[in-house]
Amino acid sequence: MITAQCQFLKPPLKMKLSRTLVRLGVVRTNAEAVQSFSYSQGRRCDPKSRGFIYPVVTHWVWSDGWLAKGGDYTIDNKTVTVGYQDFAGSGVVHVVGGVAAFVGALLVGPRIGRFHADTKTVVGIRGHSVPFAALGGFILLFGFLAFNGGSVLSISGENNGATVSLAVVNTIISASVSAFFTLLLQKTGLFGNSRWSLLTTLNGALAGMITSWYVLKLKVDDPLDAVAVHFGGGTWGVIAVAFLNRDTGILLHWNQESGLKLGWQLCGLAAIIAWTGVLSLLLFGVMKLLRILRVPEDIERKGLDIPKHGEPAYPLESYGHGHIERVMRILESGQLQYIMQGYVPAQEEGGSEAVVQSGYESPEVNVLKNRNGNTVLPVATTPL
């Protein structure tokens, strides 16, 4: 809306507002760099960092930088200009965020209990709410419609409407097909546990399934799969331009110009990865040396909500269910332990009903059960 209205402003005011939008874009992309890292670390870090990596990449691609200018080549006695192309930020936004998240996750280290060295087991540390994760995925996908369509930067010019419509339709089709095939791949057991996984499907819709599998193989703990979604999806977005561009794509025009386009896309991708990787390594490396990159172990175990905000985000008395689950965890000694947690009625010799309790039961519900004559038993645990 704001960028569209710029078309009707007088030149001085239009230039001023345009510069303001550029500044807002820089602020937004810097914020996403911090967000991709700090959110992906699963509350292991104290997010005090601010980035300065994005503005340089933005200048390279979306201003008059060397990637935007490209190079002039003579093909069939005609001079053509071929350069790096990035319509909505596959490289500028997502690759930068994904590389920064990877370097940050690598230096922060895995969450306590994530990887079991003796058995080479990857221990699942689940989030607090699958419905909330689904809602977040829906909001993100809905936002992509505006983000990708809005990358046209205008709606009043010739053919702007058609371009915006095409961007939105392609976004919907790409996300839907990707989610569907991710669901099928998960069911086959190639990259999962042969179940219909909602969380994996969400990641597939955001283009992050295969990359997530490789990140785990590298023993890098990325709770939010920011590396998979941003770096994996962004890398494919950069490379796909060289193959699918209707004017110069390799699949439609097998010629020298399409080959040069692929070369420029790969060159831009390599430059963005190198720049972001080196600067992120310096930034997070200095923070690690100063011991401000990761919170103390006791705070990590207990959570940051109360120390930082003075109140719990998820009060214990508000959560709980009546099903039995077999949960695996790593003890401080390094030994694996399985816990049967939940509530099940059992028969004692006297015929009265007993309740097996874990730490999720509401104190109020527990009191009511005791009043009804039930006996509360401790949870059963079985070491590996």
NUKE-662283 format. One line per 4 residues: for each residue y, z, x negated of C-alpha. Coordinates in Angstrom, 2 decimals, always signed. Last residue first. Example, Ala and Ser with C-alpha at 12.3 -4.5 7.8 and 13.67 -1.06 7.14 Angstrom:
# residues 2
-1.06 +7.14 -13.67 ~ -4.50 +7.80 -12.30
This chain:
# residues 384
-47.91 +29.68 -18.14 ~ -46.74 +33.02 -16.81 ~ -47.39 +33.67 -13.09 ~ -44.81 +35.46 -10.99
-45.13 +37.12 -7.57 ~ -41.92 +38.20 -5.83 ~ -41.61 +41.86 -5.02 ~ -42.84 +43.15 -1.63
-40.69 +44.12 +1.35 ~ -42.66 +45.92 +4.06 ~ -41.96 +45.06 +7.69 ~ -41.46 +47.79 +10.29
-38.81 +46.08 +12.39 ~ -36.11 +48.12 +10.70 ~ -37.21 +46.72 +7.34 ~ -36.81 +43.21 +8.69
-33.28 +43.98 +9.90 ~ -32.34 +45.39 +6.50 ~ -33.62 +42.25 +4.77 ~ -31.62 +40.04 +7.13
-28.44 +41.93 +6.22 ~ -29.23 +41.79 +2.51 ~ -29.60 +37.99 +2.77 ~ -32.71 +36.78 +1.00
-32.18 +34.59 -2.05 ~ -33.47 +36.95 -4.74 ~ -37.11 +36.53 -3.78 ~ -39.06 +38.43 -1.17
-42.69 +38.33 -0.09 ~ -42.81 +39.73 +3.44 ~ -45.60 +41.85 +4.86 ~ -46.96 +41.91 +8.44
-48.95 +44.92 +9.62 ~ -52.73 +44.63 +10.02 ~ -53.49 +47.95 +8.39 ~ -55.34 +46.27 +5.57
-52.40 +43.99 +4.85 ~ -51.86 +40.54 +6.32 ~ -49.30 +38.22 +4.79 ~ -46.22 +36.45 +6.20
-44.57 +34.14 +3.66 ~ -41.08 +34.15 +2.25 ~ -39.73 +32.23 -0.72 ~ -40.35 +32.04 -4.43
-43.57 +31.34 -6.25 ~ -42.42 +31.53 -9.84 ~ -43.89 +29.62 -12.77 ~ -43.08 +30.74 -16.28
-42.67 +28.80 -19.51 ~ -42.38 +30.85 -22.70 ~ -39.32 +30.52 -24.94 ~ -38.88 +34.28 -25.34
-35.75 +34.06 -23.19 ~ -37.97 +32.79 -20.38 ~ -38.03 +29.14 -19.35 ~ -38.23 +28.30 -15.65
-40.60 +26.56 -13.24 ~ -40.30 +26.90 -9.47 ~ -43.16 +26.77 -6.96 ~ -41.48 +26.90 -3.57
-42.33 +28.74 -0.35 ~ -40.16 +28.01 +2.67 ~ -38.01 +30.35 +4.76 ~ -34.57 +29.48 +3.48
-31.74 +31.23 +1.62 ~ -28.01 +31.13 +1.00 ~ -25.03 +33.01 +2.43 ~ -25.95 +36.45 +1.06
-25.92 +35.07 -2.46 ~ -22.27 +34.05 -2.25 ~ -21.77 +30.43 -3.43 ~ -18.32 +29.87 -4.94
-18.08 +33.45 -6.14 ~ -14.63 +35.03 -6.49 ~ -12.31 +36.05 -9.33 ~ -11.42 +32.47 -10.24
-12.26 +32.12 -13.92 ~ -14.58 +35.08 -14.59 ~ -15.97 +34.98 -11.00 ~ -16.60 +31.25 -10.82
-17.73 +30.66 -14.39 ~ -21.45 +31.29 -14.04 ~ -23.78 +34.17 -14.97 ~ -25.86 +32.37 -17.60
-22.90 +30.40 -18.95 ~ -20.77 +33.54 -19.11 ~ -23.45 +35.32 -21.13 ~ -23.81 +32.35 -23.46
-20.11 +32.11 -24.29 ~ -18.26 +29.02 -22.96 ~ -18.49 +25.74 -24.81 ~ -15.82 +23.57 -26.43
-13.48 +26.34 -27.60 ~ -15.33 +27.27 -30.75 ~ -12.62 +25.90 -33.08 ~ -15.28 +23.76 -34.77
-16.46 +22.63 -31.33 ~ -12.94 +21.72 -30.28 ~ -12.49 +19.72 -33.49 ~ -15.73 +17.87 -32.84
-14.77 +17.24 -29.21 ~ -11.60 +15.41 -30.21 ~ -12.92 +13.73 -33.36 ~ -16.12 +12.56 -31.66
-14.12 +11.42 -28.64 ~ -11.86 +9.36 -30.91 ~ -14.83 +7.74 -32.67 ~ -16.76 +7.03 -29.47
-13.77 +5.74 -27.52 ~ -12.72 +3.27 -30.20 ~ -16.27 +2.13 -30.98 ~ -17.31 +1.77 -27.34
-14.12 -0.10 -26.42 ~ -14.44 -2.45 -29.41 ~ -18.12 -3.16 -28.69 ~ -17.40 -3.96 -25.04
-14.48 -6.20 -25.97 ~ -16.62 -8.13 -28.44 ~ -19.45 -8.42 -25.92 ~ -17.07 -9.82 -23.30
-15.46 -12.12 -25.86 ~ -18.84 -13.52 -26.93 ~ -19.94 -14.01 -23.33 ~ -16.74 -15.96 -22.65
-17.36 -18.06 -25.76 ~ -20.79 -18.97 -24.39 ~ -19.26 -19.92 -21.05 ~ -16.75 -22.14 -22.87
-19.48 -23.87 -24.84 ~ -21.42 -24.95 -21.76 ~ -23.98 -23.83 -19.19 ~ -21.66 -23.66 -16.22
-23.13 -21.93 -13.14 ~ -25.48 -19.38 -14.73 ~ -23.29 -19.14 -17.85 ~ -20.21 -18.25 -15.83
-16.94 -20.13 -16.45 ~ -15.46 -20.86 -13.01 ~ -17.74 -18.91 -10.67 ~ -18.00 -15.97 -13.06
-21.62 -14.78 -12.80 ~ -22.95 -14.91 -16.36 ~ -19.97 -13.91 -18.51 ~ -18.76 -11.48 -15.86
-22.18 -9.78 -15.85 ~ -21.59 -8.42 -19.37 ~ -18.62 -6.23 -18.44 ~ -20.12 -5.00 -15.17
-23.44 -4.29 -16.91 ~ -21.67 -2.09 -19.42 ~ -19.70 -0.32 -16.68 ~ -22.80 +0.49 -14.65
-24.62 +1.99 -17.60 ~ -21.58 +3.69 -19.13 ~ -20.17 +5.09 -15.89 ~ -23.29 +5.85 -13.86
-25.68 +6.73 -16.66 ~ -23.19 +8.64 -18.77 ~ -21.87 +10.55 -15.75 ~ -25.42 +11.53 -14.82
-24.01 +14.72 -13.26 ~ -26.14 +17.08 -15.30 ~ -25.96 +15.11 -18.58 ~ -28.23 +16.89 -21.04
-28.97 +14.71 -24.06 ~ -32.59 +14.91 -25.19 ~ -32.56 +11.20 -26.17 ~ -35.33 +10.55 -23.63
-33.10 +12.22 -21.04 ~ -30.37 +9.67 -21.78 ~ -32.90 +6.85 -21.44 ~ -33.91 +7.94 -17.92
-30.27 +8.25 -16.86 ~ -29.64 +4.71 -18.10 ~ -32.36 +3.42 -15.79 ~ -30.93 +5.13 -12.69
-27.15 +4.80 -12.99 ~ -25.72 +2.03 -10.88 ~ -23.71 +4.05 -8.30 ~ -26.15 +3.06 -5.56
-28.93 +3.91 -8.00 ~ -27.49 +7.37 -8.51 ~ -27.52 +7.92 -4.77 ~ -31.11 +6.70 -4.60
-32.09 +9.17 -7.30 ~ -30.54 +12.00 -5.27 ~ -32.28 +10.89 -2.06 ~ -35.71 +10.77 -3.68
-38.58 +9.16 -1.76 ~ -41.35 +10.44 -3.98 ~ -43.44 +8.82 -6.72 ~ -42.37 +11.39 -9.35
-39.81 +9.44 -11.32 ~ -39.04 +6.42 -13.47 ~ -42.13 +4.22 -13.08 ~ -43.51 +6.33 -10.22
-43.64 +3.47 -7.71 ~ -41.55 +5.53 -5.27 ~ -38.69 +5.82 -7.74 ~ -38.69 +2.06 -8.21
-38.50 +1.57 -4.43 ~ -35.55 +3.95 -4.03 ~ -33.81 +2.28 -6.96 ~ -34.37 -1.09 -5.27
-32.63 +0.10 -2.11 ~ -29.74 +1.83 -3.89 ~ -29.03 -1.28 -5.99 ~ -29.14 -3.50 -2.92
-26.68 -1.29 -1.05 ~ -24.30 -0.77 -3.97 ~ -24.12 -4.47 -4.81 ~ -23.72 -5.60 -1.19
-20.94 -3.11 -0.45 ~ -19.03 -3.85 -3.65 ~ -19.40 -7.61 -3.20 ~ -17.96 -7.34 +0.32
-14.98 -5.28 -0.91 ~ -14.19 -7.64 -3.80 ~ -14.50 -10.70 -1.55 ~ -12.15 -9.19 +1.03
-9.57 -8.37 -1.64 ~ -9.74 -11.92 -3.00 ~ -9.40 -13.45 +0.47 ~ -6.40 -11.27 +1.25
-4.69 -12.13 -2.02 ~ -5.09 -15.87 -1.35 ~ -1.31 -16.40 -1.64 ~ +0.58 -13.18 -2.17
+1.11 -10.33 +0.25 ~ -1.86 -8.13 -0.63 ~ -1.04 -7.17 -4.21 ~ -2.53 -5.18 -7.08
-5.82 -7.17 -6.95 ~ -7.38 -3.95 -8.24 ~ -6.91 -2.59 -4.73 ~ -10.16 -4.21 -3.60
-12.09 -2.51 -6.38 ~ -10.45 +0.90 -5.94 ~ -10.22 +0.71 -2.16 ~ -13.89 -0.14 -1.70
-14.78 +2.16 -4.59 ~ -13.37 +5.07 -2.60 ~ -16.02 +4.57 +0.07 ~ -18.68 +4.64 -2.63
-17.22 +7.85 -4.03 ~ -16.99 +9.48 -0.60 ~ -20.59 +8.53 +0.14 ~ -21.80 +9.88 -3.19
-19.91 +13.13 -2.62 ~ -21.44 +13.49 +0.83 ~ -24.90 +12.94 -0.62 ~ -24.23 +15.57 -3.28
-23.02 +17.94 -0.56 ~ -26.22 +17.30 +1.40 ~ -28.27 +17.99 -1.79 ~ -26.66 +21.40 -2.28
-26.80 +23.91 -5.12 ~ -27.76 +21.61 -7.95 ~ -31.20 +21.64 -9.49 ~ -32.11 +22.46 -13.05
-35.24 +20.39 -13.73 ~ -37.03 +21.39 -16.90 ~ -37.71 +18.54 -19.30 ~ -40.95 +19.46 -21.05
-41.65 +18.79 -24.72 ~ -44.35 +21.50 -24.56 ~ -43.05 +23.54 -27.48 ~ -39.42 +22.40 -27.25
-38.73 +23.22 -23.59 ~ -35.57 +21.34 -22.61 ~ -33.07 +22.51 -19.96 ~ -33.47 +26.27 -20.42
-29.88 +26.95 -21.47 ~ -27.86 +23.84 -20.80 ~ -28.06 +21.09 -23.37 ~ -25.62 +20.66 -26.25
-21.84 +20.63 -26.24 ~ -21.79 +18.01 -28.98 ~ -24.13 +15.54 -27.27 ~ -22.64 +16.16 -23.83
-19.15 +15.42 -25.17 ~ -20.27 +12.27 -26.98 ~ -22.04 +11.04 -23.85 ~ -19.13 +11.91 -21.54
-16.66 +10.09 -23.78 ~ -18.94 +7.03 -23.83 ~ -19.27 +7.07 -20.04 ~ -15.55 +7.52 -19.40
-14.61 +4.64 -21.71 ~ -17.36 +2.45 -20.29 ~ -16.20 +3.26 -16.76 ~ -12.44 +2.88 -16.88
-11.44 +0.10 -19.29 ~ -14.90 -1.45 -19.46 ~ -15.83 -1.83 -15.81 ~ -12.16 -1.47 -14.93
-11.46 -3.52 -11.82 ~ -10.92 -7.10 -13.06 ~ -12.10 -6.93 -16.65 ~ -11.98 -10.27 -18.49
-11.91 -10.67 -22.29 ~ -10.49 -13.90 -23.51 ~ -10.87 -17.69 -23.51 ~ -7.91 -20.05 -23.69
-8.73 -23.74 -23.46 ~ -7.44 -26.65 -25.52 ~ -8.98 -29.97 -24.54 ~ -10.48 -32.56 -26.89
-13.97 -31.82 -25.54 ~ -13.50 -28.11 -26.30 ~ -10.64 -26.95 -28.52 ~ -10.33 -23.18 -28.55
-7.43 -20.78 -28.05 ~ -8.13 -17.06 -28.33 ~ -8.02 -13.96 -26.16 ~ -4.65 -12.73 -24.94
-6.10 -9.93 -22.81 ~ -8.37 -8.72 -25.61 ~ -5.52 -8.77 -28.13 ~ -3.17 -6.71 -26.00
-0.52 -8.03 -23.62 ~ -1.21 -5.59 -20.79 ~ -4.43 -5.04 -18.86 ~ -7.04 -5.37 -21.60
-5.76 -4.10 -24.94 ~ -3.02 -2.00 -23.36 ~ -5.52 -0.24 -21.10 ~ -7.73 +0.43 -24.12
-4.80 +2.09 -25.90 ~ -3.78 +4.08 -22.82 ~ -7.35 +5.32 -22.25 ~ -7.90 +7.29 -25.45
-5.19 +9.92 -25.18 ~ -7.24 +12.55 -23.49 ~ -6.54 +16.11 -22.42 ~ -8.91 +18.99 -23.19
-8.85 +22.41 -21.54 ~ -12.09 +22.08 -19.60 ~ -14.01 +25.25 -20.64 ~ -17.49 +23.93 -21.21
-20.99 +24.67 -19.98 ~ -20.09 +24.36 -16.30 ~ -22.53 +21.47 -15.64 ~ -21.41 +19.35 -18.57
-21.01 +16.24 -16.42 ~ -18.07 +17.77 -14.59 ~ -16.21 +18.44 -17.85 ~ -16.91 +15.04 -19.39
-16.33 +12.67 -16.48 ~ -13.41 +14.84 -15.30 ~ -11.68 +14.79 -18.69 ~ -11.96 +11.00 -18.87
-11.06 +10.72 -15.20 ~ -7.84 +12.68 -15.80 ~ -6.89 +10.29 -18.59 ~ -7.52 +7.39 -16.23
-5.37 +8.93 -13.52 ~ -2.50 +9.81 -15.84 ~ -2.53 +6.28 -17.27 ~ -2.54 +4.80 -13.78
+0.32 +7.06 -12.73 ~ +2.30 +5.84 -15.73 ~ +1.56 +2.23 -14.76 ~ +2.62 +2.98 -11.20
+5.91 +4.44 -12.43 ~ +6.53 +1.32 -14.54 ~ +5.98 -0.78 -11.42 ~ +8.37 +1.43 -9.46
+11.10 +0.87 -12.04 ~ +10.44 -2.87 -12.20 ~ +10.60 -3.14 -8.41 ~ +13.79 -1.11 -8.29
+15.47 -3.45 -10.77 ~ +14.01 -6.62 -9.15 ~ +14.79 -5.82 -5.47 ~ +11.75 -4.66 -3.55
+9.58 -6.84 -1.32 ~ +6.65 -7.41 -3.68 ~ +6.56 -3.72 -4.56 ~ +5.34 -3.04 -1.02
+1.90 -4.36 -1.96 ~ +1.72 -2.02 -4.91 ~ +2.51 +0.97 -2.70 ~ +0.00 +0.00 +0.00
